[in-house]
C-alpha cells in the first residue's frame, strides 16, 4: 500500500509530496511544526497541540494561515485512515510560503501546509519502560525555544554528538541549569519523591506530554514543583526521565556515566506511565 501525505490541500503519494525550492521553510527554516500522537484511533490532546501551533504561528508572524481546527483534524484523521494506521504520529508543518529569497517577510503569500503520518515505537506502543544513558552538554539553541520552530540543527547536532559518544541523547544545560532533552522535556524525582521539571520559559518547549503528566501527577497526589534545577540535582535525583508525544516516557539510568538512583526504573516513573497510558486510552 502506498504511503499518503498531504501537501497544500491535496492527498498525494508520499513519493510525490514536494514543496518548491523557493519555499521559505526550505530556505530559512521560516516555519513551525507540530507532532501529535494518535493512539488506538484517538488523537491525543489535539486541542492543546493546536493551541501551541497557533501560538507558534503568531510568534513568527504567520498571520494568514486560515485552515480551521476542524479542517486540520479532518485532514489528520483522513491521513491515518488512508495510511491504514491506528497508532502513530502526525507531523504538521506550516511555512510562510514561496517567494524568491527575500530577507524581509513577504506579505500576501500563501502559507505552505504539509502533513504526514508515521508509526511510533515507544513506551506508549510497547507499554513498557526502557531506560537510556544520557550526557549533558551546553544548550547551543537560540533563545526562542518556546516556539516549535523547524530550525533544529543545534538539537540534531547535540543528539548526534551523544550517539557518537555512546549515549542515547543529550540533556542540555544553560547557565548551569537543565533546560530539556534535544526533542523532549526532562523531569526528575528528588529524594523526597517530589516531581520536578523546569518551569515554562523561552528556553524550553512547553511540551504537551509534560503538561499532561503534571496534571496527572497532581490529581494523583504526587508532589510537583516547576522550577529550574542544576546538573548536580539531576545527578542526585532518585529518578529522571524524558517525555514527548512520540517517545512517551523514557527513564534515564545514568547521566555522564553517573548512575541515577539505583539505576533501576523507579516507582514514580512507573506510576506515571500507567496513569498516562490510562489517560491516552480513554482521552
Ligand atoms: N518534539 N522539547 C522539545 C525541544 C521537543 O522537540 C519536544 C517534542 C518536546 C516535547 O513536546 P511534546 O510533549 O509536546 O511532544 C519538548 C517532537 C516530538 C519532535 O520534534 O518530533
py3Dmol code that shows the C-alpha trace and the ligand (Angstrom):
import py3Dmol

protein = """\
ATOM      1  CA  UNK A   1       0.000   0.000   0.000  1.00  0.00           C
ATOM      2  CA  UNK A   2       1.269   3.495  -0.852  1.00  0.00           C
ATOM      3  CA  UNK A   3       2.076   5.947   1.922  1.00  0.00           C
ATOM      4  CA  UNK A   4      -0.127   9.011   1.533  1.00  0.00           C
ATOM      5  CA  UNK A   5       0.796  12.518   2.694  1.00  0.00           C
ATOM      6  CA  UNK A   6      -0.898  15.900   2.464  1.00  0.00           C
ATOM      7  CA  UNK A   7       0.535  18.944   0.665  1.00  0.00           C
ATOM      8  CA  UNK A   8      -1.326  22.224   0.237  1.00  0.00           C
ATOM      9  CA  UNK A   9      -4.855  20.890   0.101  1.00  0.00           C
ATOM     10  CA  UNK A  10      -4.153  17.583  -1.616  1.00  0.00           C
ATOM     11  CA  UNK A  11      -3.606  13.992  -0.547  1.00  0.00           C
ATOM     12  CA  UNK A  12      -0.691  12.679  -2.610  1.00  0.00           C
ATOM     13  CA  UNK A  13       1.511   9.579  -2.652  1.00  0.00           C
ATOM     14  CA  UNK A  14       4.497  10.192  -0.395  1.00  0.00           C
ATOM     15  CA  UNK A  15       6.971   9.949  -3.309  1.00  0.00           C
ATOM     16  CA  UNK A  16       5.231  12.933  -4.906  1.00  0.00           C
ATOM     17  CA  UNK A  17       4.921  15.035  -1.745  1.00  0.00           C
ATOM     18  CA  UNK A  18       7.078  18.033  -2.732  1.00  0.00           C
ATOM     19  CA  UNK A  19       7.424  21.718  -1.907  1.00  0.00           C
ATOM     20  CA  UNK A  20       9.178  24.290  -4.094  1.00  0.00           C
ATOM     21  CA  UNK A  21      12.838  25.371  -3.700  1.00  0.00           C
ATOM     22  CA  UNK A  22      11.561  28.916  -3.051  1.00  0.00           C
ATOM     23  CA  UNK A  23       9.644  27.684  -0.032  1.00  0.00           C
ATOM     24  CA  UNK A  24      10.789  29.767   2.920  1.00  0.00           C
ATOM     25  CA  UNK A  25      10.690  26.726   5.159  1.00  0.00           C
ATOM     26  CA  UNK A  26      13.404  25.229   2.948  1.00  0.00           C
ATOM     27  CA  UNK A  27      15.376  28.475   2.530  1.00  0.00           C
ATOM     28  CA  UNK A  28      15.246  29.883   6.065  1.00  0.00           C
ATOM     29  CA  UNK A  29      13.502  27.390   8.367  1.00  0.00           C
ATOM     30  CA  UNK A  30      10.783  30.063   8.230  1.00  0.00           C
ATOM     31  CA  UNK A  31       8.238  27.591   9.511  1.00  0.00           C
ATOM     32  CA  UNK A  32       6.749  25.908  12.565  1.00  0.00           C
ATOM     33  CA  UNK A  33       5.563  22.374  13.186  1.00  0.00           C
ATOM     34  CA  UNK A  34       3.622  20.089  15.484  1.00  0.00           C
ATOM     35  CA  UNK A  35       3.788  16.390  16.298  1.00  0.00           C
ATOM     36  CA  UNK A  36       0.688  14.752  17.754  1.00  0.00           C
ATOM     37  CA  UNK A  37       0.205  11.205  18.992  1.00  0.00           C
ATOM     38  CA  UNK A  38      -2.587   9.085  17.508  1.00  0.00           C
ATOM     39  CA  UNK A  39      -3.170   6.170  19.859  1.00  0.00           C
ATOM     40  CA  UNK A  40      -5.579   3.350  19.129  1.00  0.00           C
ATOM     41  CA  UNK A  41      -7.643   5.529  16.776  1.00  0.00           C
ATOM     42  CA  UNK A  42      -7.657   8.550  19.076  1.00  0.00           C
ATOM     43  CA  UNK A  43      -5.900  11.870  18.590  1.00  0.00           C
ATOM     44  CA  UNK A  44      -4.289  12.725  21.929  1.00  0.00           C
ATOM     45  CA  UNK A  45      -4.621  16.256  23.324  1.00  0.00           C
ATOM     46  CA  UNK A  46      -5.427  17.684  19.875  1.00  0.00           C
ATOM     47  CA  UNK A  47      -6.726  20.967  21.320  1.00  0.00           C
ATOM     48  CA  UNK A  48      -3.519  21.612  23.296  1.00  0.00           C
ATOM     49  CA  UNK A  49      -1.338  20.853  20.266  1.00  0.00           C
ATOM     50  CA  UNK A  50      -3.371  23.117  18.002  1.00  0.00           C
ATOM     51  CA  UNK A  51      -3.280  25.920  20.574  1.00  0.00           C
ATOM     52  CA  UNK A  52       0.543  25.587  20.682  1.00  0.00           C
ATOM     53  CA  UNK A  53       0.706  25.542  16.866  1.00  0.00           C
ATOM     54  CA  UNK A  54      -1.361  28.725  16.652  1.00  0.00           C
ATOM     55  CA  UNK A  55       0.848  30.345  19.301  1.00  0.00           C
ATOM     56  CA  UNK A  56       3.997  29.383  17.335  1.00  0.00           C
ATOM     57  CA  UNK A  57       2.458  30.818  14.134  1.00  0.00           C
ATOM     58  CA  UNK A  58       1.638  34.045  15.939  1.00  0.00           C
ATOM     59  CA  UNK A  59       5.155  34.322  17.401  1.00  0.00           C
ATOM     60  CA  UNK A  60       6.784  34.050  13.955  1.00  0.00           C
ATOM     61  CA  UNK A  61       4.146  36.343  12.443  1.00  0.00           C
ATOM     62  CA  UNK A  62       2.466  33.949  10.058  1.00  0.00           C
ATOM     63  CA  UNK A  63      -0.922  35.612  10.371  1.00  0.00           C
ATOM     64  CA  UNK A  64      -2.753  34.282   7.340  1.00  0.00           C
ATOM     65  CA  UNK A  65      -2.902  30.534   7.937  1.00  0.00           C
ATOM     66  CA  UNK A  66      -6.638  30.129   7.650  1.00  0.00           C
ATOM     67  CA  UNK A  67      -7.249  26.379   7.932  1.00  0.00           C
ATOM     68  CA  UNK A  68      -9.700  25.837  10.802  1.00  0.00           C
ATOM     69  CA  UNK A  69      -9.069  23.462  13.722  1.00  0.00           C
ATOM     70  CA  UNK A  70     -11.923  21.265  12.495  1.00  0.00           C
ATOM     71  CA  UNK A  71     -10.420  21.073   8.998  1.00  0.00           C
ATOM     72  CA  UNK A  72      -6.963  20.218  10.405  1.00  0.00           C
ATOM     73  CA  UNK A  73      -8.496  17.417  12.446  1.00  0.00           C
ATOM     74  CA  UNK A  74     -10.372  16.130   9.403  1.00  0.00           C
ATOM     75  CA  UNK A  75      -7.136  16.055   7.347  1.00  0.00           C
ATOM     76  CA  UNK A  76      -5.283  14.208  10.110  1.00  0.00           C
ATOM     77  CA  UNK A  77      -7.987  11.577  10.555  1.00  0.00           C
ATOM     78  CA  UNK A  78      -8.189  11.114   6.790  1.00  0.00           C
ATOM     79  CA  UNK A  79      -4.408  10.592   6.626  1.00  0.00           C
ATOM     80  CA  UNK A  80      -4.440   7.917   9.344  1.00  0.00           C
ATOM     81  CA  UNK A  81      -7.345   6.209   7.574  1.00  0.00           C
ATOM     82  CA  UNK A  82      -5.691   6.348   4.143  1.00  0.00           C
ATOM     83  CA  UNK A  83      -2.429   5.008   5.609  1.00  0.00           C
ATOM     84  CA  UNK A  84      -4.250   2.276   7.493  1.00  0.00           C
ATOM     85  CA  UNK A  85      -2.616   3.187  10.825  1.00  0.00           C
ATOM     86  CA  UNK A  86      -4.472   3.065  14.137  1.00  0.00           C
ATOM     87  CA  UNK A  87      -1.478   4.238  16.190  1.00  0.00           C
ATOM     88  CA  UNK A  88       1.221   6.623  15.028  1.00  0.00           C
ATOM     89  CA  UNK A  89       2.267  10.217  14.982  1.00  0.00           C
ATOM     90  CA  UNK A  90       1.207  13.071  12.761  1.00  0.00           C
ATOM     91  CA  UNK A  91       3.735  15.688  11.670  1.00  0.00           C
ATOM     92  CA  UNK A  92       2.257  19.046  10.624  1.00  0.00           C
ATOM     93  CA  UNK A  93       4.353  21.852   9.192  1.00  0.00           C
ATOM     94  CA  UNK A  94       3.345  25.318   8.115  1.00  0.00           C
ATOM     95  CA  UNK A  95       5.831  27.540   6.308  1.00  0.00           C
ATOM     96  CA  UNK A  96       5.396  31.184   5.388  1.00  0.00           C
ATOM     97  CA  UNK A  97       5.123  30.065   1.740  1.00  0.00           C
ATOM     98  CA  UNK A  98       7.001  30.516  -1.538  1.00  0.00           C
ATOM     99  CA  UNK A  99       8.762  33.650  -2.612  1.00  0.00           C
ATOM    100  CA  UNK A 100      12.128  34.402  -4.238  1.00  0.00           C
ATOM    101  CA  UNK A 101      14.756  34.597  -1.458  1.00  0.00           C
ATOM    102  CA  UNK A 102      13.925  37.789   0.383  1.00  0.00           C
ATOM    103  CA  UNK A 103      15.292  38.839   3.767  1.00  0.00           C
ATOM    104  CA  UNK A 104      12.192  40.768   4.755  1.00  0.00           C
ATOM    105  CA  UNK A 105       8.972  38.922   5.487  1.00  0.00           C
ATOM    106  CA  UNK A 106       6.933  38.914   2.269  1.00  0.00           C
ATOM    107  CA  UNK A 107       3.269  39.888   2.550  1.00  0.00           C
ATOM    108  CA  UNK A 108       0.311  38.164   0.914  1.00  0.00           C
ATOM    109  CA  UNK A 109       1.935  34.852   0.134  1.00  0.00           C
ATOM    110  CA  UNK A 110       0.025  31.668   0.759  1.00  0.00           C
ATOM    111  CA  UNK A 111       1.416  29.539   3.628  1.00  0.00           C
ATOM    112  CA  UNK A 112       2.547  26.018   2.760  1.00  0.00           C
ATOM    113  CA  UNK A 113       0.784  23.346   4.817  1.00  0.00           C
ATOM    114  CA  UNK A 114       2.017  19.765   4.833  1.00  0.00           C
ATOM    115  CA  UNK A 115       1.089  16.765   6.959  1.00  0.00           C
ATOM    116  CA  UNK A 116       2.431  13.236   7.103  1.00  0.00           C
ATOM    117  CA  UNK A 117       1.929  10.259   9.402  1.00  0.00           C
ATOM    118  CA  UNK A 118       4.447   7.724  10.739  1.00  0.00           C
ATOM    119  CA  UNK A 119       4.328   4.684  13.010  1.00  0.00           C
ATOM    120  CA  UNK A 120       5.678   5.175  16.555  1.00  0.00           C
ATOM    121  CA  UNK A 121       7.707   2.750  18.608  1.00  0.00           C
ATOM    122  CA  UNK A 122       7.924   3.866  22.204  1.00  0.00           C
ATOM    123  CA  UNK A 123       6.837   3.159  25.771  1.00  0.00           C
ATOM    124  CA  UNK A 124       3.347   4.007  24.542  1.00  0.00           C
ATOM    125  CA  UNK A 125       3.148   1.247  21.987  1.00  0.00           C
ATOM    126  CA  UNK A 126       5.253  -1.283  23.890  1.00  0.00           C
ATOM    127  CA  UNK A 127       3.606  -0.235  27.177  1.00  0.00           C
ATOM    128  CA  UNK A 128       6.888  -0.921  28.988  1.00  0.00           C
ATOM    129  CA  UNK A 129       9.703   1.365  30.028  1.00  0.00           C
ATOM    130  CA  UNK A 130      13.240   1.002  28.725  1.00  0.00           C
ATOM    131  CA  UNK A 131      15.865   3.267  30.247  1.00  0.00           C
ATOM    132  CA  UNK A 132      18.623   5.155  28.457  1.00  0.00           C
ATOM    133  CA  UNK A 133      22.005   6.715  29.235  1.00  0.00           C
ATOM    134  CA  UNK A 134      22.373  10.406  28.502  1.00  0.00           C
ATOM    135  CA  UNK A 135      25.112  13.032  28.602  1.00  0.00           C
ATOM    136  CA  UNK A 136      24.899  16.743  29.317  1.00  0.00           C
ATOM    137  CA  UNK A 137      26.091  19.480  27.003  1.00  0.00           C
ATOM    138  CA  UNK A 138      25.783  23.232  26.629  1.00  0.00           C
ATOM    139  CA  UNK A 139      22.464  24.275  25.140  1.00  0.00           C
ATOM    140  CA  UNK A 140      23.517  25.863  21.841  1.00  0.00           C
ATOM    141  CA  UNK A 141      19.996  26.684  20.647  1.00  0.00           C
ATOM    142  CA  UNK A 142      18.536  30.151  20.219  1.00  0.00           C
ATOM    143  CA  UNK A 143      16.532  31.910  22.935  1.00  0.00           C
ATOM    144  CA  UNK A 144      13.077  31.240  21.499  1.00  0.00           C
ATOM    145  CA  UNK A 145      12.835  27.545  22.283  1.00  0.00           C
ATOM    146  CA  UNK A 146       9.185  28.030  23.266  1.00  0.00           C
ATOM    147  CA  UNK A 147       8.450  28.353  19.520  1.00  0.00           C
ATOM    148  CA  UNK A 148       8.140  24.960  17.847  1.00  0.00           C
ATOM    149  CA  UNK A 149      10.450  26.063  15.051  1.00  0.00           C
ATOM    150  CA  UNK A 150      11.734  23.702  12.369  1.00  0.00           C
ATOM    151  CA  UNK A 151      15.205  25.269  12.827  1.00  0.00           C
ATOM    152  CA  UNK A 152      16.508  22.206  14.670  1.00  0.00           C
ATOM    153  CA  UNK A 153      20.155  21.986  13.622  1.00  0.00           C
ATOM    154  CA  UNK A 154      21.540  22.650  17.120  1.00  0.00           C
ATOM    155  CA  UNK A 155      19.296  19.913  18.539  1.00  0.00           C
ATOM    156  CA  UNK A 156      20.223  17.442  15.803  1.00  0.00           C
ATOM    157  CA  UNK A 157      23.942  18.040  16.369  1.00  0.00           C
ATOM    158  CA  UNK A 158      23.537  17.713  20.144  1.00  0.00           C
ATOM    159  CA  UNK A 159      21.731  14.396  19.773  1.00  0.00           C
ATOM    160  CA  UNK A 160      24.222  13.094  17.221  1.00  0.00           C
ATOM    161  CA  UNK A 161      27.153  14.031  19.485  1.00  0.00           C
ATOM    162  CA  UNK A 162      25.582  11.911  22.225  1.00  0.00           C
ATOM    163  CA  UNK A 163      25.123   8.964  19.889  1.00  0.00           C
ATOM    164  CA  UNK A 164      28.676   9.242  18.565  1.00  0.00           C
ATOM    165  CA  UNK A 165      29.942   9.170  22.175  1.00  0.00           C
ATOM    166  CA  UNK A 166      27.889   6.076  23.061  1.00  0.00           C
ATOM    167  CA  UNK A 167      24.920   7.751  24.789  1.00  0.00           C
ATOM    168  CA  UNK A 168      21.305   7.834  23.627  1.00  0.00           C
ATOM    169  CA  UNK A 169      20.662  11.549  23.998  1.00  0.00           C
ATOM    170  CA  UNK A 170      21.870  14.874  25.325  1.00  0.00           C
ATOM    171  CA  UNK A 171      20.302  16.805  28.160  1.00  0.00           C
ATOM    172  CA  UNK A 172      21.010  20.476  27.580  1.00  0.00           C
ATOM    173  CA  UNK A 173      22.336  22.968  30.114  1.00  0.00           C
ATOM    174  CA  UNK A 174      22.061  26.746  30.057  1.00  0.00           C
ATOM    175  CA  UNK A 175      23.602  28.971  32.745  1.00  0.00           C
ATOM    176  CA  UNK A 176      24.163  25.953  34.985  1.00  0.00           C
ATOM    177  CA  UNK A 177      20.533  24.804  34.837  1.00  0.00           C
ATOM    178  CA  UNK A 178      18.998  21.990  32.851  1.00  0.00           C
ATOM    179  CA  UNK A 179      16.732  23.088  30.028  1.00  0.00           C
ATOM    180  CA  UNK A 180      15.441  19.924  28.334  1.00  0.00           C
ATOM    181  CA  UNK A 181      16.317  16.967  26.116  1.00  0.00           C
ATOM    182  CA  UNK A 182      17.066  17.544  22.430  1.00  0.00           C
ATOM    183  CA  UNK A 183      13.496  16.584  21.463  1.00  0.00           C
ATOM    184  CA  UNK A 184      11.854  16.083  24.843  1.00  0.00           C
ATOM    185  CA  UNK A 185      11.250  17.589  28.288  1.00  0.00           C
ATOM    186  CA  UNK A 186      13.101  16.378  31.375  1.00  0.00           C
ATOM    187  CA  UNK A 187      11.701  15.518  34.807  1.00  0.00           C
ATOM    188  CA  UNK A 188      13.497  14.469  37.959  1.00  0.00           C
ATOM    189  CA  UNK A 189      12.196  12.958  41.199  1.00  0.00           C
ATOM    190  CA  UNK A 190      14.137  14.152  44.222  1.00  0.00           C
ATOM    191  CA  UNK A 191      14.923  12.261  47.444  1.00  0.00           C
ATOM    192  CA  UNK A 192      11.599  13.472  48.936  1.00  0.00           C
ATOM    193  CA  UNK A 193       9.680  11.981  45.980  1.00  0.00           C
ATOM    194  CA  UNK A 194       8.873  15.437  44.590  1.00  0.00           C
ATOM    195  CA  UNK A 195       8.470  15.553  40.821  1.00  0.00           C
ATOM    196  CA  UNK A 196      10.452  18.488  39.422  1.00  0.00           C
ATOM    197  CA  UNK A 197      10.595  19.948  35.927  1.00  0.00           C
ATOM    198  CA  UNK A 198      11.773  23.308  34.645  1.00  0.00           C
ATOM    199  CA  UNK A 199       9.033  25.955  34.587  1.00  0.00           C
ATOM    200  CA  UNK A 200       7.861  27.312  31.259  1.00  0.00           C
ATOM    201  CA  UNK A 201      10.127  29.979  29.802  1.00  0.00           C
ATOM    202  CA  UNK A 202      11.697  30.827  26.454  1.00  0.00           C
ATOM    203  CA  UNK A 203      14.463  28.235  26.925  1.00  0.00           C
ATOM    204  CA  UNK A 204      12.218  25.175  26.665  1.00  0.00           C
ATOM    205  CA  UNK A 205       9.363  23.988  24.527  1.00  0.00           C
ATOM    206  CA  UNK A 206       6.164  23.746  26.554  1.00  0.00           C
ATOM    207  CA  UNK A 207       5.647  20.038  25.939  1.00  0.00           C
ATOM    208  CA  UNK A 208       2.084  18.756  25.821  1.00  0.00           C
ATOM    209  CA  UNK A 209       3.155  15.466  27.405  1.00  0.00           C
ATOM    210  CA  UNK A 210       4.879  17.487  30.142  1.00  0.00           C
ATOM    211  CA  UNK A 211       1.683  19.434  30.774  1.00  0.00           C
ATOM    212  CA  UNK A 212      -0.470  16.312  30.803  1.00  0.00           C
ATOM    213  CA  UNK A 213       1.888  14.461  33.189  1.00  0.00           C
ATOM    214  CA  UNK A 214       1.979  17.431  35.582  1.00  0.00           C
ATOM    215  CA  UNK A 215      -1.835  17.376  35.702  1.00  0.00           C
ATOM    216  CA  UNK A 216      -1.973  13.608  36.189  1.00  0.00           C
ATOM    217  CA  UNK A 217       0.673  13.784  38.939  1.00  0.00           C
ATOM    218  CA  UNK A 218      -1.236  16.496  40.822  1.00  0.00           C
ATOM    219  CA  UNK A 219      -4.505  14.583  40.533  1.00  0.00           C
ATOM    220  CA  UNK A 220      -2.785  11.537  41.992  1.00  0.00           C
ATOM    221  CA  UNK A 221      -1.154  13.205  44.982  1.00  0.00           C
ATOM    222  CA  UNK A 222       2.365  13.315  43.599  1.00  0.00           C
ATOM    223  CA  UNK A 223       4.055  16.480  44.836  1.00  0.00           C
ATOM    224  CA  UNK A 224       5.079  18.682  41.894  1.00  0.00           C
ATOM    225  CA  UNK A 225       7.493  21.607  41.540  1.00  0.00           C
ATOM    226  CA  UNK A 226       8.060  23.606  38.356  1.00  0.00           C
ATOM    227  CA  UNK A 227      11.446  25.274  38.759  1.00  0.00           C
ATOM    228  CA  UNK A 228      14.988  25.395  37.479  1.00  0.00           C
ATOM    229  CA  UNK A 229      17.302  22.618  38.646  1.00  0.00           C
ATOM    230  CA  UNK A 230      21.034  22.119  38.285  1.00  0.00           C
ATOM    231  CA  UNK A 231      23.156  19.298  36.882  1.00  0.00           C
ATOM    232  CA  UNK A 232      24.022  18.328  40.492  1.00  0.00           C
ATOM    233  CA  UNK A 233      20.341  17.996  41.327  1.00  0.00           C
ATOM    234  CA  UNK A 234      19.971  15.747  38.294  1.00  0.00           C
ATOM    235  CA  UNK A 235      22.922  13.591  39.451  1.00  0.00           C
ATOM    236  CA  UNK A 236      21.395  13.324  42.937  1.00  0.00           C
ATOM    237  CA  UNK A 237      17.866  12.589  41.747  1.00  0.00           C
ATOM    238  CA  UNK A 238      16.163   9.349  42.681  1.00  0.00           C
ATOM    239  CA  UNK A 239      14.612   9.134  39.215  1.00  0.00           C
ATOM    240  CA  UNK A 240      14.912  11.071  35.964  1.00  0.00           C
ATOM    241  CA  UNK A 241      13.030  10.737  32.698  1.00  0.00           C
ATOM    242  CA  UNK A 242      12.329  12.358  29.330  1.00  0.00           C
ATOM    243  CA  UNK A 243       8.889  12.906  27.806  1.00  0.00           C
ATOM    244  CA  UNK A 244       7.413  13.672  24.393  1.00  0.00           C
ATOM    245  CA  UNK A 245       4.410  12.807  22.286  1.00  0.00           C
ATOM    246  CA  UNK A 246       6.332  10.198  20.299  1.00  0.00           C
ATOM    247  CA  UNK A 247       8.738   8.652  22.831  1.00  0.00           C
ATOM    248  CA  UNK A 248       6.173   8.765  25.620  1.00  0.00           C
ATOM    249  CA  UNK A 249       8.112   8.420  28.860  1.00  0.00           C
ATOM    250  CA  UNK A 250      11.759   7.310  28.836  1.00  0.00           C
ATOM    251  CA  UNK A 251      13.608   6.740  32.124  1.00  0.00           C
ATOM    252  CA  UNK A 252      17.234   7.797  32.403  1.00  0.00           C
ATOM    253  CA  UNK A 253      19.565   5.284  34.073  1.00  0.00           C
ATOM    254  CA  UNK A 254      22.714   7.423  34.029  1.00  0.00           C
ATOM    255  CA  UNK A 255      23.929  10.916  33.215  1.00  0.00           C
ATOM    256  CA  UNK A 256      27.562  11.317  32.090  1.00  0.00           C
ATOM    257  CA  UNK A 257      28.057   7.730  33.359  1.00  0.00           C
ATOM    258  CA  UNK A 258      26.837   8.641  36.874  1.00  0.00           C
ATOM    259  CA  UNK A 259      24.035   6.292  37.900  1.00  0.00           C
ATOM    260  CA  UNK A 260      20.697   7.917  38.711  1.00  0.00           C
ATOM    261  CA  UNK A 261      19.161   6.494  41.898  1.00  0.00           C
ATOM    262  CA  UNK A 262      19.839   2.749  41.967  1.00  0.00           C
ATOM    263  CA  UNK A 263      19.950   2.638  38.156  1.00  0.00           C
ATOM    264  CA  UNK A 264      16.610   0.796  38.031  1.00  0.00           C
ATOM    265  CA  UNK A 265      13.309   2.077  36.707  1.00  0.00           C
ATOM    266  CA  UNK A 266      11.709   3.990  39.609  1.00  0.00           C
ATOM    267  CA  UNK A 267       8.281   3.868  41.252  1.00  0.00           C
ATOM    268  CA  UNK A 268       7.136   7.334  40.236  1.00  0.00           C
ATOM    269  CA  UNK A 269       8.019   6.935  36.563  1.00  0.00           C
ATOM    270  CA  UNK A 270       6.293   3.546  36.534  1.00  0.00           C
ATOM    271  CA  UNK A 271       3.207   5.056  38.144  1.00  0.00           C
ATOM    272  CA  UNK A 272       3.200   7.972  35.692  1.00  0.00           C
ATOM    273  CA  UNK A 273       3.423   5.668  32.678  1.00  0.00           C
ATOM    274  CA  UNK A 274       0.401   3.762  33.971  1.00  0.00           C
ATOM    275  CA  UNK A 275      -1.545   6.981  34.542  1.00  0.00           C
ATOM    276  CA  UNK A 276      -0.574   8.291  31.115  1.00  0.00           C
ATOM    277  CA  UNK A 277      -1.498   5.055  29.343  1.00  0.00           C
ATOM    278  CA  UNK A 278      -4.872   5.107  31.126  1.00  0.00           C
ATOM    279  CA  UNK A 279      -5.334   8.717  30.040  1.00  0.00           C
ATOM    280  CA  UNK A 280      -4.494   8.188  26.362  1.00  0.00           C
ATOM    281  CA  UNK A 281      -6.621   5.050  26.278  1.00  0.00           C
ATOM    282  CA  UNK A 282      -9.737   6.973  27.271  1.00  0.00           C
ATOM    283  CA  UNK A 283      -8.947  10.516  26.100  1.00  0.00           C
TER     284      UNK A 283
END
"""
ligand_1 = """\
21
LIG
N 9.427 17.080 19.886
N 11.063 19.790 23.867
C 11.479 19.734 22.586
C 12.689 20.531 22.212
C 10.797 18.953 21.647
O 11.220 18.918 20.372
C 9.669 18.194 22.061
C 8.868 17.345 21.125
C 9.270 18.279 23.417
C 8.078 17.539 23.947
O 6.883 18.091 23.462
P 5.548 17.225 23.374
O 5.370 16.567 24.684
O 4.512 18.220 23.066
O 5.745 16.216 22.265
C 9.983 19.098 24.279
C 8.692 16.344 18.867
C 8.080 15.072 19.333
C 9.557 16.196 17.622
O 10.250 17.150 17.311
O 9.483 15.174 16.948
"""
view = py3Dmol.view(width=600, height=400)
view.addModel(protein, "pdb")
view.setStyle({"model": 0}, {"cartoon": {"style": "trace"}})
view.addModel(ligand_1, "xyz")
view.setStyle({"model": 1}, {"stick": {}})
view.zoomTo()
view.show()
